[in-house]
Amino acid sequence: MAKALLLSSNYAESDQMTRDPRYDILFEPIKIGPVTAKNRFYQAPHATGMGYTWPNHARAYREMKAEGGWGVVNTEECMIHPSSDHMSSPHMRLWTDDDIPAMAAMADAVHAHEALFGVELAHAGRMAANRLTRETPLAPSLLPYAGYGPYVAKPMDLSDIRAFRGWHKAAARRAVEAGADIVYVYAAHDLSLPMQFLLPRYNQRSDEYGGSLQNRIRLLRELLEDTLDMAAGKAAVAIRFAVDEMAGDDGLRHDGEAREIVALLADLPDLWDVNLSDWSNDSGMSRFFDEGYQEPFTKFVKEITNKPVVGVGRYTTPDRMVSLIRKGHLDLIGTARPSIADPFLPKKIEEGRIEDIRECIGCNMCTTNVLLGAPIRCTQNPTIGAEWSRRWHPEIVPPRKSDRPVLVVGGGPAGLEAALTLARRGHDVMLSDAEPELGGRVLREARLPGLSAWKRVADYRTYQLSQMSNVQVFPGQRLTADEILGLGVADIAIAEGATWRRDGVGRVNLRPVKGWDNPHVFSADDILRGQTLSGRVVVFDDEHYYMGSVIAEKLARDGCDVTIATPAAEVGSWSKFTLEWLHVQTRLAELGICILSFRNIASVTPGAITLRTSFSGATELLEDTSVVMVTSSVPNTALRDGLMAEKARFADIGISSLSFIGDCVVPGPIAQAVHEGHRWAREFGGTEDEPLRFEPIGGVVL
């Protein structure tokens, strides 16, 4: 981690603050088998998009969590054998002894901060694509490969099961040798082979590993016993078990077989890590799931076992955490996404800085890069995933290089993050925005159904700015180019945002749609700014993320008869990467929203719209309807154009630098705007940050 940097103002003052005694219970040591965690903060296993492909990134990422005060820091799924290859989604691996050094380096980094290090051993069975190794997928029975592709998983015979147990034992040995304090047996989600043996829909065997629950649980019990033998009292053995698939009678239920499974294995492992299946339920979007939504499903486990229990639920508030422990639901507070949004969450609670927690908004931007095989990113925390490549620290920024004040125009996500980072560097900052309340697009989007938690992006930054003596905020000030030039400020940053298009230009239509300027055609911004519609409405979604479905939901709840038309095969296809796609389809069906796939707009005429079907070219006329275009955005450039027209005068009036950041340069997700604001402010005037680093060929750990 970078050392010669200036602490942010709030972080620097932390040693003068004290913990609220109400939260003392969160900092009690807790024994897990032969090891002891220093507190109850448990960074649950979660994917990072780094794995064995980016070992330096992965090491620095986990070390940051340990530095932030987590008592336990875990890896993601760690593949135990080449027959469980997740390429192109990289995870950790312990296939051979050659994989030990990278894991040991991570363990050493975590131990340096007195945290325990856990390794989640896993085999994905019929979910393993094996694109790199070309191994045949394995399964309890003859089943198709679970992903995309014309493959079939091999039904495991008894020799395959013996081999699998051997691979798991060898990986457990390597984990302990690498320095793991906790070694996992992974049976959460149906993407794990032990869970596939538990579930009758996958396990259609008639031998001692199939049929009755006692037989289907046999492999899981054997893996736990094998791992306990290999840990040999040096490390604890944890089981991660999904207690409910949220599929009713078609899946595993917490009030059915899951309860029997926990009872049969109750005190065998040293720790129970319990959650929901599948991943889209376990990491449920805030749009569909509230904080703590897993509690009704997982709380029974503590009633059955005498061993410590950890669970997750997107917990960000210490009062909720304390309540869970005092009610006897959990012994340790597991978090994945909140630890991404704020790796220093435990330290901030310990130091009495609750207001400084950068709370997770549950947008699942973190899962997008992971599913695309790239290092993780976060809307709230722009430094995540860049701990090694840029040596970025979430609480430490470089000192300023000049004493000149900086004017930031625009209080949306990019402007807020830029102003906050500049202020933490020591600059005097003036922040102006045309609206009476700071937040820009974040405030508008947070008013849409299910997105209220997104307001935390603005709330965190506006609060931090309000506590800083070197920041002046001027809301409700719509500055013109001439007014900006007349302020006498040498350094200026413009973050004036972007505007949703009304002309239909997007992924498919690269030119305006014929008739787009009819009065019954609206943009997404019209709806975001309060435009009300009635009657029949067609939402044309060519953005393929969340905005089309959210606006459709809003209009349906307002009483409109809503149809979504999209040129794609399905609505919101990119939302698969945020794990919300299935929940989106369910919500649209519940609201009776009609979906027309493979439909482009042929033309718009007064009071009507003509759609053209892909492939066949057939058209259909929809009459008596309004149209809402959700396609793409264009940068706002009014200030840029006005200022750049006077560029020849800059030297004479004392302007040293003029920058443009965020959506007014390139529109994108909120996470991108926050990142661009942070990066610009961190690099402003030259910094002590090191240049971007790339992983060496072969993934050598440096």
N, C-alpha and C positions, 0 to 999 in steps of 0.2 A: 504494500500500500504506500501511497505517496506520503512523505513525511514532512517536507519543508513547505507546508501550506498553512494558511491562516484558517483557524476555526471559525465557523459561522458564529454570528453574535449570540444566538440562543444557546448553541452547543457550548460555547466558551464559558457561559455563565453557569453551566449545569452543576459544577462542583459546589456552588453556593446554595443549592436547592436540596430539599430533603423529601424522602418518600412519604406519601400519605400512609399512616399506619393501617388504614383499611385494607391496603394491598400487601401487607406483610406476608400473608399466606401464600402469595404467588412466588415468593422468594425463599420458601422453605426447601431445603434439600429433600430429595425423594429417592429412595432406594429402588433400583430396577435390577433384580437378580443380584449378581456379584458387583454391580457398579452403582454409583450414586450420581444423579444429576444435581447440579448446584441450585436449580430452581425448577419451577413447573412450566417454563416456556419451552415448547417442543416444536422445532421446525420440522413439520411432517415431511415425509418423502414426497418430492414432486419433480417433474421433468423440467429441464432447463434449456434443451436444445443445444447443449454443449457436449456432455458425455465424453466418450473416449476420443471423439474427433477434435475437441477443443479442450484438452486437459488443463492448460494454463488458465483459460477462462473459468473452467469448472472449479479449480482450486481456489482462485481468488473470490469467486462468487460465494462459496461455502464459508471461506474465512471471514468475509464481511458479515455474515450472519452471526458467526461466533463472536466477532468483535462487538457486534450490536447487543450481546447479552443473552443470546439463546442458550439454554442449558443443554439442549440436545440439538445437533445439526445432522440431518440425514441426507443421503444421496437420493437420486431418483431410482427407478428400476435399474438394477445392475444385472445384465444378462450373464447367465452362468455357462453358456455353451453356444457354439456356432449355429446350432439348430434353433436358436432364438435370437435371430439377427433382426433388428428393427430398422435397418437402413431403409429409407433416408432420414429417419428420425433418430438422431444419435442419443444413446444412453451410455451409462457407464458399463463396463464389462470386466469380468474376471474369468476369461476363458482359459488362460494359461498363467503360469508364474510370471511371464513377461508383463502381465497387466498389473502386477503388484506395485511396482514403483510409483506409478501415477496415483494409485489409490493411497499409498502410504504418504505421499506428499500432501494430499488433501487431508488425511488424518492428522498429520503433524501441524498443518495450518490451523485446523480446528482446535486441536489440543493446546496450541499456543495461547489460546484465550480461555482455557479451563472449561471448555465445553466437551460433552461426550460426542462421539462420532458414530453414526449408524450407517449401515450398508443394507440396502433393500435388495436382496437376491431375488431374481425373478426369471421365469421362463414363460413365454407368451403362448406356447402350444400352437393351436390352430390360428392364432392371430399373428404369428411370426412370418413375415414376408420372406425373410432370408434372401433378399436381393443381392447382398454382397457374397454370402457364402454358398448359395445355391443348394443348401440343405433342404430336405423334405420337411414340411411342417408336420408336427406331431399332434395327436389328439387321443382322447380316450376311445373313440370309435371312428369309423369311417365317415368323415365329414368334409364338406367343401372348406377350402381355405376361407377364413372369415373376411379377408379384405378384398380388394379389387384384383381380379386375375383368375385365369382358368385353371386353378390348381386345386388339389385335394390333399387333405392332411392324412398322414399314415396312422391307422389305428395301432396303438402301442400294444405289443405283446408283453409277456412277463419279462423277457430279456431287455426290452426297451425300458420298462419301468425300473429294472435293476440298474441299467445304465444311467437313467435320469437321476436316480437317487445318488449314484456315484458322482455325477457331475455337480449335484447340489452340495454334497459333502466336500468335494474338492474346492468349490467356490467359497464355502464357509471357512475352510482352512485358510484360503488365501486372504479372505477378509480379516480374519483374526490376525494373521501374520502381518497384514498391512497396518494394523492398529485399530481396527473397529472395536468399539465398546458395546455396540448393539448390532446383532446380525438378524436379519428378517427372513421369515418364511412368508411369501407373498401369496395371498389367496383373496385378493380384493379385485373386483371386476371380472367379467368373464374373459378378459384378455390374459388371465393367468392360468397356467395348466392345472395347478391344484384345484382352482375353482371350477374348471371345466370337468374335473372328475367328480366334484360335489353335485353338479347340476344334472338332473335326470335328462334334460333335453339334449345334453351333449354326451353324457355317459349312458350308453345303451348296452353296456357289457353284461355278461351273465356269469363272470368268474368272481373271484374273491374281491375284486375292485369295483364291482358293479352291483346294481340291484338295490339292496337295502341301504339305509343311511349308514349303518355300521360298516358296510363294505365300501361305500362311496367316500367315506371319511378316512379310510385306511391309509391312503397315500399321504394325506395331509398330516396324519398322526406320525407316520414314519419319518416324514421330512422334519417335523419338530424334534423327534427323538434323535435323529441323525445330527441335526444342527446343535442340539444340546451336547451331544457327545463331542463334536468338533470344537465347540466353544470352551469345553472343559473348565468351566468356572472362571475363565478369563474375560468372557463377554456375556452379556445378556442376550437372550433369544426372544425376539418379538414376532408376533403374528399380525399381519394386516388382513383384516377380514371385513368384507362388505356384507352387512347384515340385512340389507333390503335392496332389491333391484327396482323398486317403485313400479312394478309391472303387475301388481295384483296377484291373482292366482296363477298367472303365467310365469312367474319368477319366484326367486327366493324371497321370503317374507320374514321380517323381524319377529313377528308373532307366530311364526310357524317353524319350519325346519332350522332356520338360523338360530333360534333359541335353543333347539336341541343340540346343534353343533357346538355352540358355546358351552353348554352344560357337559357335553362329552369330553371337551378338551379344557375345561375351566382353568385348572391350575397347572397345566403342562407347560405353557410358555411363561416367560418372565414378565411379559407385557402384552396387553391386548391393544392394538391400534385399530379402531373400528370406524367404518364409514359407509357410504352408500354406493351403489352401482347404478348405471355405468358412470363414466367420467363426466358426462354432461349433467348428471345429478349430483355427483360428488363435488364438482366445481361449478355449482349452479350459478347462473348469471343473476345479478341483483335485480334484473328486470323481472325475473320469475321466482326468485327465492330470497327470503329475508335472512338476516343474520340469525344464526342458531337453528336454521331449519332442520338440521340433522338430529337434533336432540330427541324428539319423540321416537325416533327409530333406534337410537343407540343407547339410551339411558338404561335399558334393561341389563346390559352386560355387567355393569358394576354390581347388580343384585346377585349375580351368579358366581363370579370369580373373586378370589381373594388377592389376585394379582393387580398391579396398577393398570389403569385404563386411560388411554388418550383418544381424543376425538377432535374433529374439526367442525367448522361452521362459519367460516369467514369472520372470526372474532377480532374486533379491534378495540373494544372498550374494556378496561380493567374491571369495572363493576360487574359486567356480565361474566367475566372469567371467574371472579371471586364467587359469584352466585353458583356457578356450575360445580365448583369444588365443595362449597358448603352444603349444597343440596345432595352431594354424593353421586353426581352424574359422572364426573371425571376426576382423575388424579392429576393429569397434566393437560395443559391447553395446547392442542395441536393447531398449527396454522401453516398454510402454504402461501396463499395469495396475500394475506396481511403482512407476512414476512418479506414478500417481494416489494410491496408498496412502501414498507418502512422496515428495513433490516435492523434498525435501532429501537424498535418498539419496546422491548424489555427494558433497555437502559433508560428510556424516556419515562417509563412508569416508575422505575427505581429511583430516578432523580427528581421526581415530582414535576415532570414536564408533560402532563397529559395533553395539554393543548398543542404541543408540538408534534404529536403523532400524525404522520401522513397516512390517513386512513384509506384502506382499499375501497374502491368504488364498485368492485364486482363486475367490471366490464369484460374481463377475460381477454384483454389484449395480450396478456402474458402467454396464453395458450396458442396464439396465432403463429408466432415465430417457432415455437416448439414443434407444432404440427407441420410446419414448413421446413423443419430441419435447420433452423438458425438459432443463435443465442437469444435468450428471452428478452422481452422488453415490457415496459409498464407505463400506463398513462400517468399515474401519480409520481412515479420515481424514474426520472429520465436517466439516472446513472446506472440502473440495473443492467447487467450484462456487459457493462463497459469497465468493470473493476480492473481487469487485466489489460484489455486492448488500449484503453485510454487512461488507465489509472485514475478513474473517477471515483470519488468517495461521496456517499449521499449526504454527509454532514460536514464535509470539509471542502472549501473552495480556495483557489489561489488568491493571494493578496492583490489589491489594485496596483496598476502601473502608473496611474496619474491621479492628481487631486481634482481633476475637472469633474463637475457634475454632469449627469447624463439625463436627457429627456427621453422617456418612453411614451409614445403615443399609441394608445390602444390597450384596453384592459381585459382582453380575452386571454385564453390559455397561454399563448406565446408571450404576450406582453407582461402578464402577471409573473410568469416564470423568469423572464428576462430581468424584470425590475427586482424581484426577490434575490436572484443570484448576484446581480450587480451590488445590491445593498449589502449582502453578506460578504462581498469582496471588499467592502469599505467605501464604495462610491456614495456620494450624495445623489439621490434619485428623485426625479419628478415624474410622476405617472399620471397621465390624463386619459380620460375616456369620454366619449360622447354620451354614453348612457349614465343615468343617475346611480346605477349599481354596477360594480365591477364584475366581470365574468364573461361578457361577450356571448359567444355561441353556447358556452357551457350552461348559462342560465336559461337560455331558450330551450335547449334540448332537455334539460332537467325537468321541464314542465310537461314533457310528454309522458304517456303511460309507462310506468315501470322504471323510469330513468332518474328518479329523484336523488338517488345516491350519487349520481354523477356531479351534483352540485358541490361535493366535497373537493373537487379540483379547484374551484374558485374559493370555497370557504377556507381551506388550509392556507392558501397564498394570501388572501386578503387579511386574514388574522395575523399571519406572520409579519406582513408589511405594517399593519397597524401598531405593532409592538416595537418598531424600529425608529429611532430618532433621526436617522439620516434619510428618511423617505417622506416626501410630500405627495399626497394623492389629491387629484382634482377631478372628481366625477362630474358628469353633466357638462363637460367642456368640449364642444365640438370645434376643435382648432382648425383653422384654414392654413394653407401653405404660407400665406403672407404673415399670419400671426406667429407661426412657428419660426419663421425667419427673423421676426422682430423680437424674439425673446432673448437673444444674445447668448444662447446655449451652444457650446462648441460641439458637443457630441449628441447625436439624435438617432433614435431607433424608431422606426415606424412599424406597427403591427396592426394594420387596419382590417385584417380579416379577409373573408371571401363571401361571395353571394351565390346562392343556389340559382342555377339557370332556369329560365322559364321556356326556353326555345327548344328543349328536347335533345340538345346535343349531349351525347354520353359515349358509352362504349360502342354502341352499334351505329347510332346516327352521328356522323361526324360533321354534318351540316344541319342548320335549323330545320325543324319539321315544318312542312307546309301548313300554314294556318295557325302557327303557334301564338300569334298575337291577338287571337280572338279573346273577347273579354271573359269567357268561361274557362280560360286556361290559367292555372295558378302554379306558382313555384313552391318548393318545400319551405322556403323562407316565409311565404305568405301565411302558411299554416303555423309555422313556428312563432310568428309575430301576432297571432291571434285571429287571423281571418276565419270566419265561420262559414260553413257550407251546409247545404241541405239537399235532400233528394238523392239522386243517383250520382255517384262519383267514381271515376276511373283513376286509380293511382298507377301511373306508368313508372315502373321500377327498372331502371337501367343502371343503378348503382350497385345492386347485388349485395349490400351489407344490411344494416339495421334500419335505415331511415324510411325505406318504403313500407316495411311492415309496421313500424311504429306509427307512422302517419295514418296508415290504413286502420290500425287499431283505434287511434284517437277519433277518426272520423266515424267509425262504426259505433263507438261509445257515445258520440254526439248525436246518433240517430240516423246517420246517412246509410244509404244502400251502397255498399262499397264493393268494387271489383278491382283486383290487382291484375294488371297486364304486364308481362315481362318478356323480353326477347329470349331469355334463358329457359332452361328446362324446368327450373324451379325458382321460387321466390327466395331471395336472400342467400344465394348459394355460398357467399364468402363467410356467412355466419356459421358455417360448419367449423371454421377454424376457431371461433369463439365458443363453440360447444352449445350454441343456442338454437341451431336450425330446427331440431325436432320440436323444441318447445315453441318456436315461432309457428310452425305448421299447426301444432295443436291449438294454439291461441287463435289463429286465423279461422280454423274450423269451428271452434267454440263460438266465435262471433258471427259465423255465417258469411264470411267474406269469400266471394267467388275468386278463383285464381285461373287466369288464362295464360298458359305458358306458350312459349314459341310465338309470341305475338309482338310485332313491331307496329308503330304508328305509321299508317300510310298518309293520312292527312287529318287536319282538324277543320271542321266547317261550323258555322254558327249553331251552337247548341248540340253538336254531335262530334263523334270521333270515328274514324274508319281505321280498323286494325287489319294488318296483313299477316297471315300465318306463314311462318318460315316453311321452307321446302316446297309446299304446294303453291304458295302465292295467293291462296284464296283470301278474299276480304270479307269483313263483316262490319256493318254499320251499327253503332250504338248511339241511340238518340236520347235527347233530353238528359244530358249528363254533363257535369263539370269534369275537368281534367286537372290532376295535380302531377306535375313533372318532377320526378325524383331521379335525376340523371347524373349531373356533375356540377361543380362549382367553378366560378371564375374569380381570380384575385381582385380585390378592391384596389384601385390604383389612383384614385383622385388625388391623394396627398403626394404619392410618388410623382405623378405627372406634374403637379404644380411645383413641387420642390426641384425636380430635375430641370424644369424649364428655367430655373434661376441658378443653375450650377455655376455659371460663370461668376456669380457674385459671392460664392461661398468664402473665398479667401478674404475678400474685403469686409465681410460682416462677421468673420471669426468662426466659421463652421469648419471644424477639423475632420469630422466624419459623419456620414449619413448612411444608415443601414436599414434594410428591410428584412423582416423576419416573420416566420410563421405562414399562415394561410395566404397572406397578401403576396407571397412569393410563389409558393406551390400549395394549393389546398390539399388537405388530407385528413386523416383521423385526428382526434384531439391529442392522442399520444404523440403524433408527429409534431404538432404545433408546440407542445410542451418541450419536447426534445430539442427542437430548433431554437426555442427561446433560451433554454438552458445552455446549449452549446455556444450560441452567439455570445451570451453574457460571460460565460466562463473564459472564452477566448478573447474577449474584448480587450484591446490594447496590448495584446501579447501576454502570455502567462508562463508559469513555471511547469505547467502540465507537459508531460512527455508526449512525443508524437504517437500517432496510431501505430499499434504493434500488431503483427500478424503471427499466428501460430506457425512454428517451424515445421517443415515437412517431417512427417513421422510423429508429430505430436510430442516432441521432446519436452519434458518438464524442466523448466528453467528455475 
